[in-house]
Amino acid sequence: MNIYIINGPNLNLLGIREKSIYGEQGFESFFEDLKTQFPSVNLHYYQSNIEGELIIKLHVIGFIGVGIFFFGGFTGFHLFFFFFYPPPPPPPYP
């Protein structure tokens, strides 16, 4: 299974900015920990401070049958969603 983690603006500053709030671990080391904990999952990571690039990335990977975690970043609002494409099949009807 492929899972993409997409981080938006300012999330590249994890472990650097406001450590008392967000902690001291940067995302890169956190991502390495995830890969160690879930070796059977193909984890991929992308980060951009440009929101248009995030939308392009979602369009590129959104149609190849993967799970996606999208963290919009710290731009005055917090956005998080997860989706899996293609959606699961409908339940069988009697």
Buried (B, 14 or more C-beta within 10 A) or exposed (E): EEBBBBBBBBBBBBBEEEEEEBEEEBBEEBBEEBEEEEEEEEBBBBBBBEEEBBEEBBEEBBEEEBBBBBBBBBEEEEEEEEEEEEEEEEEEEE
